[in-house]
């Protein structure tokens, strides 16, 4: 296995390409042992990298970027889901679908608390405050 001592250092962040790749793999959930095996270094080398402020900064930046992308995707999907629920509120063929869409929207908004009952005591199987 090779060590990281001969790798060129990037001027921008003080990490070698191999160290940056290690940070990417760590951010993807790889263990230190697996990173070492993939990059051809000893596990101790990866442990040393993890203690470097520049390596931790690179790792944090990668994780933040991925989280940002996931949040953007979830926001877009939530918008689509809300549009579907909105369309279901006007569904004329089955009132229980309208009710379930209404309950879902209210629960997501945190407005009131509607409880499903096992025995279906309320209309459409939903308990109302008068039950």
Backbone as XML, in Angstrom:
<?xml version="1.0"?>
<chain id="A" units="angstrom">
  <residue number="1" name="UNK">
    <atom name="N" x="0.835" y="-1.177" z="0.000"/>
    <atom name="CA" x="0.000" y="0.000" z="0.000"/>
    <atom name="C" x="0.880" y="1.240" z="0.000"/>
  </residue>
  <residue number="2" name="UNK">
    <atom name="N" x="0.403" y="2.278" z="-0.656"/>
    <atom name="CA" x="1.176" y="3.517" z="-0.693"/>
    <atom name="C" x="0.755" y="4.424" z="0.443"/>
  </residue>
  <residue number="3" name="UNK">
    <atom name="N" x="1.596" y="5.390" z="0.754"/>
    <atom name="CA" x="1.254" y="6.391" z="1.763"/>
    <atom name="C" x="0.925" y="7.685" z="1.057"/>
  </residue>
  <residue number="4" name="UNK">
    <atom name="N" x="0.439" y="8.679" z="1.767"/>
    <atom name="CA" x="0.006" y="9.917" z="1.150"/>
    <atom name="C" x="1.114" y="10.959" z="1.057"/>
  </residue>
  <residue number="5" name="UNK">
    <atom name="N" x="2.314" y="10.657" z="1.488"/>
    <atom name="CA" x="3.354" y="11.669" z="1.590"/>
    <atom name="C" x="3.840" y="12.191" z="0.250"/>
  </residue>
  <residue number="6" name="UNK">
    <atom name="N" x="3.738" y="11.414" z="-0.848"/>
    <atom name="CA" x="4.245" y="11.862" z="-2.141"/>
    <atom name="C" x="3.174" y="12.484" z="-3.029"/>
  </residue>
  <residue number="7" name="UNK">
    <atom name="N" x="1.933" y="12.546" z="-2.562"/>
    <atom name="CA" x="0.856" y="13.110" z="-3.373"/>
    <atom name="C" x="0.982" y="14.618" z="-3.455"/>
  </residue>
  <residue number="8" name="UNK">
    <atom name="N" x="0.704" y="15.193" z="-4.646"/>
    <atom name="CA" x="0.751" y="16.651" z="-4.749"/>
    <atom name="C" x="-0.365" y="17.284" z="-3.942"/>
  </residue>
  <residue number="9" name="UNK">
    <atom name="N" x="-0.096" y="18.421" z="-3.352"/>
    <atom name="CA" x="-1.083" y="19.123" z="-2.522"/>
    <atom name="C" x="-1.731" y="20.218" z="-3.352"/>
  </residue>
  <residue number="10" name="UNK">
    <atom name="N" x="-3.044" y="20.298" z="-3.271"/>
    <atom name="CA" x="-3.776" y="21.349" z="-3.964"/>
    <atom name="C" x="-3.547" y="22.676" z="-3.257"/>
  </residue>
  <residue number="11" name="UNK">
    <atom name="N" x="-3.350" y="23.722" z="-4.013"/>
    <atom name="CA" x="-3.144" y="25.042" z="-3.438"/>
    <atom name="C" x="-4.433" y="25.555" z="-2.798"/>
  </residue>
  <residue number="12" name="UNK">
    <atom name="N" x="-5.582" y="25.148" z="-3.338"/>
    <atom name="CA" x="-6.847" y="25.722" z="-2.881"/>
    <atom name="C" x="-7.266" y="25.250" z="-1.500"/>
  </residue>
  <residue number="13" name="UNK">
    <atom name="N" x="-7.079" y="23.998" z="-1.147"/>
    <atom name="CA" x="-7.566" y="23.529" z="0.146"/>
    <atom name="C" x="-6.530" y="22.780" z="0.972"/>
  </residue>
  <residue number="14" name="UNK">
    <atom name="N" x="-5.349" y="22.591" z="0.476"/>
    <atom name="CA" x="-4.306" y="21.908" z="1.230"/>
    <atom name="C" x="-4.446" y="20.406" z="1.252"/>
  </residue>
  <residue number="15" name="UNK">
    <atom name="N" x="-5.343" y="19.848" z="0.459"/>
    <atom name="CA" x="-5.529" y="18.399" z="0.406"/>
    <atom name="C" x="-5.044" y="17.851" z="-0.923"/>
  </residue>
  <residue number="16" name="UNK">
    <atom name="N" x="-4.592" y="16.616" z="-0.892"/>
    <atom name="CA" x="-4.250" y="15.936" z="-2.129"/>
    <atom name="C" x="-5.538" y="15.438" z="-2.789"/>
  </residue>
  <residue number="17" name="UNK">
    <atom name="N" x="-5.425" y="15.057" z="-4.039"/>
    <atom name="CA" x="-6.589" y="14.475" z="-4.723"/>
    <atom name="C" x="-7.059" y="13.229" z="-3.983"/>
  </residue>
  <residue number="18" name="UNK">
    <atom name="N" x="-6.107" y="12.444" z="-3.479"/>
    <atom name="CA" x="-6.445" y="11.218" z="-2.761"/>
    <atom name="C" x="-7.187" y="11.538" z="-1.454"/>
  </residue>
  <residue number="19" name="UNK">
    <atom name="N" x="-6.748" y="12.558" z="-0.752"/>
    <atom name="CA" x="-7.431" y="12.953" z="0.480"/>
    <atom name="C" x="-8.832" y="13.478" z="0.198"/>
  </residue>
  <residue number="20" name="UNK">
    <atom name="N" x="-8.969" y="14.272" z="-0.871"/>
    <atom name="CA" x="-10.301" y="14.761" z="-1.257"/>
    <atom name="C" x="-11.210" y="13.589" z="-1.608"/>
  </residue>
  <residue number="21" name="UNK">
    <atom name="N" x="-10.675" y="12.612" z="-2.329"/>
    <atom name="CA" x="-11.473" y="11.423" z="-2.670"/>
    <atom name="C" x="-11.872" y="10.673" z="-1.395"/>
  </residue>
  <residue number="22" name="UNK">
    <atom name="N" x="-10.980" y="10.614" z="-0.430"/>
    <atom name="CA" x="-11.297" y="9.987" z="0.853"/>
    <atom name="C" x="-12.428" y="10.712" z="1.562"/>
  </residue>
  <residue number="23" name="UNK">
    <atom name="N" x="-12.412" y="12.039" z="1.505"/>
    <atom name="CA" x="-13.490" y="12.827" z="2.120"/>
    <atom name="C" x="-14.816" y="12.562" z="1.410"/>
  </residue>
  <residue number="24" name="UNK">
    <atom name="N" x="-14.771" y="12.444" z="0.084"/>
    <atom name="CA" x="-15.989" y="12.131" z="-0.677"/>
    <atom name="C" x="-16.549" y="10.776" z="-0.279"/>
  </residue>
  <residue number="25" name="UNK">
    <atom name="N" x="-15.668" y="9.786" z="-0.170"/>
    <atom name="CA" x="-16.121" y="8.441" z="0.204"/>
    <atom name="C" x="-16.669" y="8.431" z="1.630"/>
  </residue>
  <residue number="26" name="UNK">
    <atom name="N" x="-16.010" y="9.146" z="2.541"/>
    <atom name="CA" x="-16.501" y="9.226" z="3.922"/>
    <atom name="C" x="-17.883" y="9.870" z="3.952"/>
  </residue>
  <residue number="27" name="UNK">
    <atom name="N" x="-18.056" y="10.928" z="3.172"/>
    <atom name="CA" x="-19.358" y="11.602" z="3.124"/>
    <atom name="C" x="-20.431" y="10.689" z="2.545"/>
  </residue>
  <residue number="28" name="UNK">
    <atom name="N" x="-20.018" y="9.728" z="1.724"/>
    <atom name="CA" x="-20.958" y="8.765" z="1.155"/>
    <atom name="C" x="-21.223" y="7.598" z="2.106"/>
  </residue>
  <residue number="29" name="UNK">
    <atom name="N" x="-20.580" y="7.623" z="3.285"/>
    <atom name="CA" x="-20.855" y="6.611" z="4.293"/>
    <atom name="C" x="-19.860" y="5.471" z="4.357"/>
  </residue>
  <residue number="30" name="UNK">
    <atom name="N" x="-18.771" y="5.557" z="3.617"/>
    <atom name="CA" x="-17.772" y="4.493" z="3.643"/>
    <atom name="C" x="-17.029" y="4.509" z="4.973"/>
  </residue>
  <residue number="31" name="UNK">
    <atom name="N" x="-16.628" y="3.340" z="5.438"/>
    <atom name="CA" x="-15.808" y="3.246" z="6.649"/>
    <atom name="C" x="-14.367" y="3.599" z="6.310"/>
  </residue>
  <residue number="32" name="UNK">
    <atom name="N" x="-13.591" y="3.934" z="7.347"/>
    <atom name="CA" x="-12.184" y="4.244" z="7.142"/>
    <atom name="C" x="-11.410" y="3.098" z="6.528"/>
  </residue>
  <residue number="33" name="UNK">
    <atom name="N" x="-11.716" y="1.883" z="6.945"/>
    <atom name="CA" x="-11.038" y="0.700" z="6.406"/>
    <atom name="C" x="-11.353" y="0.543" z="4.919"/>
  </residue>
  <residue number="34" name="UNK">
    <atom name="N" x="-12.598" y="0.731" z="4.552"/>
    <atom name="CA" x="-12.978" y="0.608" z="3.142"/>
    <atom name="C" x="-12.370" y="1.723" z="2.296"/>
  </residue>
  <residue number="35" name="UNK">
    <atom name="N" x="-12.295" y="2.924" z="2.858"/>
    <atom name="CA" x="-11.658" y="4.036" z="2.144"/>
    <atom name="C" x="-10.188" y="3.707" z="1.906"/>
  </residue>
  <residue number="36" name="UNK">
    <atom name="N" x="-9.525" y="3.211" z="2.946"/>
    <atom name="CA" x="-8.102" y="2.862" z="2.832"/>
    <atom name="C" x="-7.901" y="1.801" z="1.750"/>
  </residue>
  <residue number="37" name="UNK">
    <atom name="N" x="-8.726" y="0.788" z="1.757"/>
    <atom name="CA" x="-8.615" y="-0.288" z="0.766"/>
    <atom name="C" x="-8.827" y="0.267" z="-0.649"/>
  </residue>
  <residue number="38" name="UNK">
    <atom name="N" x="-9.836" y="1.117" z="-0.809"/>
    <atom name="CA" x="-10.144" y="1.695" z="-2.119"/>
    <atom name="C" x="-9.001" y="2.570" z="-2.631"/>
  </residue>
  <residue number="39" name="UNK">
    <atom name="N" x="-8.385" y="3.326" z="-1.738"/>
    <atom name="CA" x="-7.361" y="4.281" z="-2.146"/>
    <atom name="C" x="-5.943" y="3.725" z="-2.061"/>
  </residue>
  <residue number="40" name="UNK">
    <atom name="N" x="-5.799" y="2.513" z="-1.554"/>
    <atom name="CA" x="-4.481" y="1.894" z="-1.487"/>
    <atom name="C" x="-3.580" y="2.478" z="-0.419"/>
  </residue>
  <residue number="41" name="UNK">
    <atom name="N" x="-4.178" y="2.889" z="0.695"/>
    <atom name="CA" x="-3.401" y="3.401" z="1.821"/>
    <atom name="C" x="-3.751" y="2.595" z="3.064"/>
  </residue>
  <residue number="42" name="UNK">
    <atom name="N" x="-2.982" y="2.794" z="4.117"/>
    <atom name="CA" x="-3.269" y="2.104" z="5.365"/>
    <atom name="C" x="-4.442" y="2.793" z="6.076"/>
  </residue>
  <residue number="43" name="UNK">
    <atom name="N" x="-5.207" y="2.042" z="6.851"/>
    <atom name="CA" x="-6.303" y="2.644" z="7.619"/>
    <atom name="C" x="-5.820" y="3.759" z="8.552"/>
  </residue>
  <residue number="44" name="UNK">
    <atom name="N" x="-4.613" y="3.618" z="9.071"/>
    <atom name="CA" x="-4.053" y="4.650" z="9.941"/>
    <atom name="C" x="-3.894" y="5.974" z="9.191"/>
  </residue>
  <residue number="45" name="UNK">
    <atom name="N" x="-3.574" y="5.879" z="7.903"/>
    <atom name="CA" x="-3.433" y="7.085" z="7.074"/>
    <atom name="C" x="-4.772" y="7.807" z="6.979"/>
  </residue>
  <residue number="46" name="UNK">
    <atom name="N" x="-5.841" y="7.045" z="6.749"/>
    <atom name="CA" x="-7.177" y="7.648" z="6.676"/>
    <atom name="C" x="-7.542" y="8.273" z="8.018"/>
  </residue>
  <residue number="47" name="UNK">
    <atom name="N" x="-7.194" y="7.605" z="9.111"/>
    <atom name="CA" x="-7.462" y="8.173" z="10.441"/>
    <atom name="C" x="-6.727" y="9.493" z="10.627"/>
  </residue>
  <residue number="48" name="UNK">
    <atom name="N" x="-5.498" y="9.578" z="10.143"/>
    <atom name="CA" x="-4.746" y="10.844" z="10.223"/>
    <atom name="C" x="-5.416" y="11.923" z="9.389"/>
  </residue>
  <residue number="49" name="UNK">
    <atom name="N" x="-5.856" y="11.556" z="8.194"/>
    <atom name="CA" x="-6.548" y="12.519" z="7.327"/>
    <atom name="C" x="-7.754" y="13.104" z="8.032"/>
  </residue>
  <residue number="50" name="UNK">
    <atom name="N" x="-8.510" y="12.246" z="8.700"/>
    <atom name="CA" x="-9.749" y="12.683" z="9.345"/>
    <atom name="C" x="-9.500" y="13.724" z="10.430"/>
  </residue>
  <residue number="51" name="UNK">
    <atom name="N" x="-8.285" y="13.784" z="10.950"/>
    <atom name="CA" x="-7.952" y="14.771" z="11.986"/>
    <atom name="C" x="-7.489" y="16.102" z="11.394"/>
  </residue>
  <residue number="52" name="UNK">
    <atom name="N" x="-7.288" y="16.154" z="10.087"/>
    <atom name="CA" x="-6.846" y="17.387" z="9.438"/>
    <atom name="C" x="-8.020" y="18.363" z="9.313"/>
  </residue>
  <residue number="53" name="UNK">
    <atom name="N" x="-7.848" y="19.609" z="9.747"/>
    <atom name="CA" x="-8.935" y="20.586" z="9.607"/>
    <atom name="C" x="-9.391" y="20.751" z="8.158"/>
  </residue>
  <residue number="54" name="UNK">
    <atom name="N" x="-8.462" y="20.724" z="7.206"/>
    <atom name="CA" x="-8.837" y="20.873" z="5.794"/>
    <atom name="C" x="-9.664" y="19.681" z="5.326"/>
  </residue>
  <residue number="55" name="UNK">
    <atom name="N" x="-9.327" y="18.485" z="5.811"/>
    <atom name="CA" x="-10.080" y="17.282" z="5.428"/>
    <atom name="C" x="-11.490" y="17.364" z="6.010"/>
  </residue>
  <residue number="56" name="UNK">
    <atom name="N" x="-11.589" y="17.759" z="7.278"/>
    <atom name="CA" x="-12.899" y="17.882" z="7.913"/>
    <atom name="C" x="-13.740" y="18.945" z="7.214"/>
  </residue>
  <residue number="57" name="UNK">
    <atom name="N" x="-13.094" y="20.033" z="6.807"/>
    <atom name="CA" x="-13.814" y="21.092" z="6.084"/>
    <atom name="C" x="-14.324" y="20.578" z="4.745"/>
  </residue>
  <residue number="58" name="UNK">
    <atom name="N" x="-13.498" y="19.799" z="4.042"/>
    <atom name="CA" x="-13.922" y="19.224" z="2.757"/>
    <atom name="C" x="-15.092" y="18.270" z="2.971"/>
  </residue>
  <residue number="59" name="UNK">
    <atom name="N" x="-14.982" y="17.419" z="3.976"/>
    <atom name="CA" x="-16.059" y="16.472" z="4.309"/>
    <atom name="C" x="-17.351" y="17.236" z="4.613"/>
  </residue>
  <residue number="60" name="UNK">
    <atom name="N" x="-17.249" y="18.261" z="5.477"/>
    <atom name="CA" x="-18.435" y="19.050" z="5.851"/>
    <atom name="C" x="-19.054" y="19.738" z="4.632"/>
  </residue>
  <residue number="61" name="UNK">
    <atom name="N" x="-18.207" y="20.244" z="3.731"/>
    <atom name="CA" x="-18.708" y="20.917" z="2.526"/>
    <atom name="C" x="-19.445" y="19.935" z="1.619"/>
  </residue>
  <residue number="62" name="UNK">
    <atom name="N" x="-18.909" y="18.731" z="1.488"/>
    <atom name="CA" x="-19.553" y="17.709" z="0.647"/>
    <atom name="C" x="-20.900" y="17.322" z="1.247"/>
  </residue>
  <residue number="63" name="UNK">
    <atom name="N" x="-20.930" y="17.079" z="2.546"/>
    <atom name="CA" x="-22.178" y="16.711" z="3.220"/>
    <atom name="C" x="-23.204" y="17.835" z="3.089"/>
  </residue>
  <residue number="64" name="UNK">
    <atom name="N" x="-22.769" y="19.086" z="3.261"/>
    <atom name="CA" x="-23.683" y="20.224" z="3.142"/>
    <atom name="C" x="-24.243" y="20.329" z="1.725"/>
  </residue>
  <residue number="65" name="UNK">
    <atom name="N" x="-23.395" y="20.084" z="0.727"/>
    <atom name="CA" x="-23.858" y="20.147" z="-0.662"/>
    <atom name="C" x="-24.898" y="19.067" z="-0.944"/>
  </residue>
  <residue number="66" name="UNK">
    <atom name="N" x="-24.633" y="17.860" z="-0.472"/>
    <atom name="CA" x="-25.583" y="16.756" z="-0.685"/>
    <atom name="C" x="-26.894" y="17.047" z="0.037"/>
  </residue>
  <residue number="67" name="UNK">
    <atom name="N" x="-26.804" y="17.541" z="1.269"/>
    <atom name="CA" x="-28.027" y="17.882" z="2.016"/>
    <atom name="C" x="-28.827" y="18.952" z="1.290"/>
  </residue>
  <residue number="68" name="UNK">
    <atom name="N" x="-28.134" y="19.948" z="0.752"/>
    <atom name="CA" x="-28.807" y="21.004" z="0.002"/>
    <atom name="C" x="-29.540" y="20.453" z="-1.208"/>
  </residue>
  <residue number="69" name="UNK">
    <atom name="N" x="-28.879" y="19.532" z="-1.925"/>
    <atom name="CA" x="-29.515" y="18.918" z="-3.090"/>
    <atom name="C" x="-30.728" y="18.097" z="-2.678"/>
  </residue>
  <residue number="70" name="UNK">
    <atom name="N" x="-30.601" y="17.360" z="-1.574"/>
    <atom name="CA" x="-31.730" y="16.561" z="-1.092"/>
    <atom name="C" x="-32.886" y="17.450" z="-0.654"/>
  </residue>
  <residue number="71" name="UNK">
    <atom name="N" x="-32.576" y="18.531" z="0.043"/>
    <atom name="CA" x="-33.631" y="19.448" z="0.480"/>
    <atom name="C" x="-34.346" y="20.063" z="-0.707"/>
  </residue>
  <residue number="72" name="UNK">
    <atom name="N" x="-33.593" y="20.410" z="-1.750"/>
    <atom name="CA" x="-34.215" y="20.972" z="-2.955"/>
    <atom name="C" x="-35.131" y="19.944" z="-3.611"/>
  </residue>
  <residue number="73" name="UNK">
    <atom name="N" x="-34.667" y="18.698" z="-3.689"/>
    <atom name="CA" x="-35.491" y="17.635" z="-4.278"/>
    <atom name="C" x="-36.743" y="17.385" z="-3.452"/>
  </residue>
  <residue number="74" name="UNK">
    <atom name="N" x="-36.589" y="17.346" z="-2.130"/>
    <atom name="CA" x="-37.744" y="17.118" z="-1.267"/>
    <atom name="C" x="-38.745" y="18.266" z="-1.348"/>
  </residue>
  <residue number="75" name="UNK">
    <atom name="N" x="-38.240" y="19.483" z="-1.445"/>
    <atom name="CA" x="-39.134" y="20.633" z="-1.585"/>
    <atom name="C" x="-39.933" y="20.534" z="-2.874"/>
  </residue>
  <residue number="76" name="UNK">
    <atom name="N" x="-39.257" y="20.156" z="-3.955"/>
    <atom name="CA" x="-39.950" y="20.003" z="-5.237"/>
    <atom name="C" x="-40.990" y="18.885" z="-5.161"/>
  </residue>
  <residue number="77" name="UNK">
    <atom name="N" x="-40.614" y="17.757" z="-4.563"/>
    <atom name="CA" x="-41.552" y="16.643" z="-4.435"/>
    <atom name="C" x="-42.724" y="16.999" z="-3.524"/>
  </residue>
  <residue number="78" name="UNK">
    <atom name="N" x="-42.460" y="17.754" z="-2.453"/>
    <atom name="CA" x="-43.537" y="18.158" z="-1.555"/>
    <atom name="C" x="-44.535" y="19.041" z="-2.295"/>
  </residue>
  <residue number="79" name="UNK">
    <atom name="N" x="-44.034" y="19.912" z="-3.152"/>
    <atom name="CA" x="-44.924" y="20.748" z="-3.955"/>
    <atom name="C" x="-45.808" y="19.913" z="-4.859"/>
  </residue>
  <residue number="80" name="UNK">
    <atom name="N" x="-45.212" y="18.895" z="-5.487"/>
    <atom name="CA" x="-46.001" y="18.003" z="-6.346"/>
    <atom name="C" x="-47.030" y="17.224" z="-5.530"/>
  </residue>
  <residue number="81" name="UNK">
    <atom name="N" x="-46.622" y="16.760" z="-4.348"/>
    <atom name="CA" x="-47.551" y="16.004" z="-3.499"/>
    <atom name="C" x="-48.721" y="16.878" z="-3.059"/>
  </residue>
  <residue number="82" name="UNK">
    <atom name="N" x="-48.424" y="18.117" z="-2.707"/>
    <atom name="CA" x="-49.504" y="19.028" z="-2.313"/>
    <atom name="C" x="-50.451" y="19.300" z="-3.476"/>
  </residue>
  <residue number="83" name="UNK">
    <atom name="N" x="-49.906" y="19.405" z="-4.676"/>
    <atom name="CA" x="-50.755" y="19.602" z="-5.853"/>
    <atom name="C" x="-51.677" y="18.407" z="-6.056"/>
  </residue>
  <residue number="84" name="UNK">
    <atom name="N" x="-51.147" y="17.211" z="-5.845"/>
    <atom name="CA" x="-51.976" y="16.002" z="-5.978"/>
    <atom name="C" x="-53.069" y="15.982" z="-4.913"/>
  </residue>
  <residue number="85" name="UNK">
    <atom name="N" x="-52.713" y="16.320" z="-3.681"/>
    <atom name="CA" x="-53.724" y="16.365" z="-2.627"/>
    <atom name="C" x="-54.787" y="17.420" z="-2.927"/>
  </residue>
  <residue number="86" name="UNK">
    <atom name="N" x="-54.351" y="18.553" z="-3.444"/>
    <atom name="CA" x="-55.291" y="19.606" z="-3.816"/>
    <atom name="C" x="-56.262" y="19.110" z="-4.881"/>
  </residue>
  <residue number="87" name="UNK">
    <atom name="N" x="-55.754" y="18.358" z="-5.847"/>
    <atom name="CA" x="-56.620" y="17.814" z="-6.896"/>
    <atom name="C" x="-57.612" y="16.814" z="-6.299"/>
  </residue>
  <residue number="88" name="UNK">
    <atom name="N" x="-57.158" y="16.041" z="-5.319"/>
    <atom name="CA" x="-58.044" y="15.055" z="-4.702"/>
    <atom name="C" x="-59.155" y="15.713" z="-3.887"/>
  </residue>
  <residue number="89" name="UNK">
    <atom name="N" x="-58.927" y="16.928" z="-3.413"/>
    <atom name="CA" x="-59.980" y="17.629" z="-2.674"/>
    <atom name="C" x="-61.212" y="17.875" z="-3.535"/>
  </residue>
  <residue number="90" name="UNK">
    <atom name="N" x="-61.042" y="17.915" z="-4.836"/>
    <atom name="CA" x="-62.164" y="18.129" z="-5.744"/>
    <atom name="C" x="-62.653" y="16.858" z="-6.407"/>
  </residue>
  <residue number="91" name="UNK">
    <atom name="N" x="-62.196" y="15.686" z="-5.940"/>
    <atom name="CA" x="-62.583" y="14.418" z="-6.552"/>
    <atom name="C" x="-64.049" y="14.137" z="-6.258"/>
  </residue>
  <residue number="92" name="UNK">
    <atom name="N" x="-64.876" y="14.064" z="-7.314"/>
    <atom name="CA" x="-66.334" y="13.967" z="-7.145"/>
    <atom name="C" x="-66.873" y="12.553" z="-6.995"/>
  </residue>
  <residue number="93" name="UNK">
    <atom name="N" x="-66.079" y="11.541" z="-7.260"/>
    <atom name="CA" x="-66.632" y="10.186" z="-7.347"/>
    <atom name="C" x="-66.568" y="9.408" z="-6.045"/>
  </residue>
  <residue number="94" name="UNK">
    <atom name="N" x="-65.748" y="9.817" z="-5.114"/>
    <atom name="CA" x="-65.637" y="9.083" z="-3.849"/>
    <atom name="C" x="-65.342" y="10.082" z="-2.732"/>
  </residue>
  <residue number="95" name="UNK">
    <atom name="N" x="-66.331" y="10.398" z="-1.897"/>
    <atom name="CA" x="-66.117" y="11.392" z="-0.840"/>
    <atom name="C" x="-65.049" y="10.980" z="0.169"/>
  </residue>
  <residue number="96" name="UNK">
    <atom name="N" x="-64.800" y="9.680" z="0.333"/>
    <atom name="CA" x="-63.780" y="9.255" z="1.294"/>
    <atom name="C" x="-62.384" y="9.677" z="0.827"/>
  </residue>
  <residue number="97" name="UNK">
    <atom name="N" x="-62.188" y="9.764" z="-0.477"/>
    <atom name="CA" x="-60.893" y="10.227" z="-1.000"/>
    <atom name="C" x="-60.708" y="11.706" z="-0.670"/>
  </residue>
  <residue number="98" name="UNK">
    <atom name="N" x="-61.769" y="12.496" z="-0.837"/>
    <atom name="CA" x="-61.693" y="13.914" z="-0.481"/>
    <atom name="C" x="-61.388" y="14.075" z="1.004"/>
  </residue>
  <residue number="99" name="UNK">
    <atom name="N" x="-62.057" y="13.266" z="1.823"/>
    <atom name="CA" x="-61.856" y="13.352" z="3.260"/>
    <atom name="C" x="-60.419" y="12.991" z="3.626"/>
  </residue>
  <residue number="100" name="UNK">
    <atom name="N" x="-59.899" y="11.914" z="3.049"/>
    <atom name="CA" x="-58.518" y="11.509" z="3.361"/>
    <atom name="C" x="-57.512" y="12.566" z="2.911"/>
  </residue>
  <residue number="101" name="UNK">
    <atom name="N" x="-57.772" y="13.180" z="1.763"/>
    <atom name="CA" x="-56.888" y="14.251" z="1.305"/>
    <atom name="C" x="-56.964" y="15.443" z="2.265"/>
  </residue>
  <residue number="102" name="UNK">
    <atom name="N" x="-58.160" y="15.756" z="2.729"/>
    <atom name="CA" x="-58.332" y="16.860" z="3.684"/>
    <atom name="C" x="-57.609" y="16.565" z="4.993"/>
  </residue>
  <residue number="103" name="UNK">
    <atom name="N" x="-57.761" y="15.349" z="5.495"/>
    <atom name="CA" x="-57.104" y="14.955" z="6.737"/>
    <atom name="C" x="-55.589" y="15.024" z="6.574"/>
  </residue>
  <residue number="104" name="UNK">
    <atom name="N" x="-55.083" y="14.544" z="5.456"/>
    <atom name="CA" x="-53.644" y="14.581" z="5.213"/>
    <atom name="C" x="-53.128" y="16.015" z="5.210"/>
  </residue>
  <residue number="105" name="UNK">
    <atom name="N" x="-53.834" y="16.901" z="4.538"/>
    <atom name="CA" x="-53.416" y="18.305" z="4.507"/>
    <atom name="C" x="-53.461" y="18.944" z="5.892"/>
  </residue>
  <residue number="106" name="UNK">
    <atom name="N" x="-54.513" y="18.669" z="6.634"/>
    <atom name="CA" x="-54.620" y="19.228" z="7.987"/>
    <atom name="C" x="-53.517" y="18.703" z="8.897"/>
  </residue>
  <residue number="107" name="UNK">
    <atom name="N" x="-53.228" y="17.412" z="8.796"/>
    <atom name="CA" x="-52.158" y="16.837" z="9.607"/>
    <atom name="C" x="-50.811" y="17.445" z="9.246"/>
  </residue>
  <residue number="108" name="UNK">
    <atom name="N" x="-50.551" y="17.625" z="7.956"/>
    <atom name="CA" x="-49.284" y="18.221" z="7.536"/>
    <atom name="C" x="-49.171" y="19.664" z="8.019"/>
  </residue>
  <residue number="109" name="UNK">
    <atom name="N" x="-50.285" y="20.360" z="8.037"/>
    <atom name="CA" x="-50.275" y="21.755" z="8.469"/>
    <atom name="C" x="-50.268" y="21.870" z="9.991"/>
  </residue>
  <residue number="110" name="UNK">
    <atom name="N" x="-50.511" y="20.756" z="10.676"/>
    <atom name="CA" x="-50.549" y="20.784" z="12.134"/>
    <atom name="C" x="-51.813" y="21.415" z="12.678"/>
  </residue>
  <residue number="111" name="UNK">
    <atom name="N" x="-52.863" y="21.447" z="11.865"/>
    <atom name="CA" x="-54.129" y="22.054" z="12.272"/>
    <atom name="C" x="-55.029" y="20.956" z="12.810"/>
  </residue>
  <residue number="112" name="UNK">
    <atom name="N" x="-55.413" y="21.086" z="14.076"/>
    <atom name="CA" x="-56.321" y="20.112" z="14.661"/>
    <atom name="C" x="-55.709" y="18.730" z="14.714"/>
  </residue>
  <residue number="113" name="UNK">
    <atom name="N" x="-56.450" y="17.825" z="15.219"/>
    <atom name="CA" x="-55.995" y="16.443" z="15.288"/>
    <atom name="C" x="-57.186" y="15.560" z="14.968"/>
  </residue>
  <residue number="114" name="UNK">
    <atom name="N" x="-57.076" y="14.849" z="13.847"/>
    <atom name="CA" x="-58.131" y="13.950" z="13.423"/>
    <atom name="C" x="-57.603" y="12.543" z="13.596"/>
  </residue>
  <residue number="115" name="UNK">
    <atom name="N" x="-58.356" y="11.706" z="14.278"/>
    <atom name="CA" x="-57.892" y="10.354" z="14.564"/>
    <atom name="C" x="-58.684" y="9.336" z="13.771"/>
  </residue>
  <residue number="116" name="UNK">
    <atom name="N" x="-57.963" y="8.430" z="13.127"/>
    <atom name="CA" x="-58.596" y="7.307" z="12.456"/>
    <atom name="C" x="-59.052" y="6.322" z="13.530"/>
  </residue>
  <residue number="117" name="UNK">
    <atom name="N" x="-60.237" y="5.734" z="13.356"/>
    <atom name="CA" x="-60.705" y="4.736" z="14.309"/>
    <atom name="C" x="-60.714" y="3.375" z="13.640"/>
  </residue>
  <residue number="118" name="UNK">
    <atom name="N" x="-60.466" y="2.360" z="14.417"/>
    <atom name="CA" x="-60.462" y="1.000" z="13.873"/>
    <atom name="C" x="-61.864" y="0.551" z="13.489"/>
  </residue>
  <residue number="119" name="UNK">
    <atom name="N" x="-62.820" y="0.915" z="14.284"/>
    <atom name="CA" x="-64.173" y="0.450" z="14.024"/>
    <atom name="C" x="-64.935" y="1.313" z="13.044"/>
  </residue>
  <residue number="120" name="UNK">
    <atom name="N" x="-64.331" y="2.402" z="12.616"/>
    <atom name="CA" x="-65.010" y="3.279" z="11.672"/>
    <atom name="C" x="-66.225" y="3.944" z="12.282"/>
  </residue>
  <residue number="121" name="UNK">
    <atom name="N" x="-66.070" y="4.507" z="13.484"/>
    <atom name="CA" x="-67.228" y="5.056" z="14.174"/>
    <atom name="C" x="-67.783" y="6.320" z="13.536"/>
  </residue>
  <residue number="122" name="UNK">
    <atom name="N" x="-66.935" y="7.106" z="12.899"/>
    <atom name="CA" x="-67.425" y="8.317" z="12.258"/>
    <atom name="C" x="-67.728" y="8.053" z="10.800"/>
  </residue>
  <residue number="123" name="UNK">
    <atom name="N" x="-68.223" y="9.066" z="10.118"/>
    <atom name="CA" x="-68.496" y="8.940" z="8.696"/>
    <atom name="C" x="-67.186" y="8.708" z="7.976"/>
  </residue>
  <residue number="124" name="UNK">
    <atom name="N" x="-67.100" y="7.747" z="7.107"/>
    <atom name="CA" x="-65.914" y="7.371" z="6.348"/>
    <atom name="C" x="-64.802" y="6.829" z="7.233"/>
  </residue>
  <residue number="125" name="UNK">
    <atom name="N" x="-65.132" y="6.365" z="8.432"/>
    <atom name="CA" x="-64.123" y="5.751" z="9.290"/>
    <atom name="C" x="-63.268" y="6.742" z="10.049"/>
  </residue>
  <residue number="126" name="UNK">
    <atom name="N" x="-63.664" y="8.005" z="10.122"/>
    <atom name="CA" x="-62.888" y="9.000" z="10.848"/>
    <atom name="C" x="-63.707" y="9.478" z="12.033"/>
  </residue>
  <residue number="127" name="UNK">
    <atom name="N" x="-63.092" y="9.482" z="13.186"/>
    <atom name="CA" x="-63.803" y="9.947" z="14.377"/>
    <atom name="C" x="-63.877" y="11.456" z="14.364"/>
  </residue>
  <residue number="128" name="UNK">
    <atom name="N" x="-65.032" y="11.981" z="14.608"/>
    <atom name="CA" x="-65.179" y="13.437" z="14.675"/>
    <atom name="C" x="-65.221" y="13.838" z="16.141"/>
  </residue>
  <residue number="129" name="UNK">
    <atom name="N" x="-65.160" y="15.139" z="16.379"/>
    <atom name="CA" x="-65.159" y="15.625" z="17.771"/>
    <atom name="C" x="-66.484" y="15.372" z="18.461"/>
  </residue>
  <residue number="130" name="UNK">
    <atom name="N" x="-67.544" y="15.044" z="17.704"/>
    <atom name="CA" x="-68.851" y="14.797" z="18.312"/>
    <atom name="C" x="-69.100" y="13.325" z="18.584"/>
  </residue>
  <residue number="131" name="UNK">
    <atom name="N" x="-68.139" y="12.437" z="18.159"/>
    <atom name="CA" x="-68.318" y="10.997" z="18.407"/>
    <atom name="C" x="-68.067" y="10.654" z="19.858"/>
  </residue>
</chain>
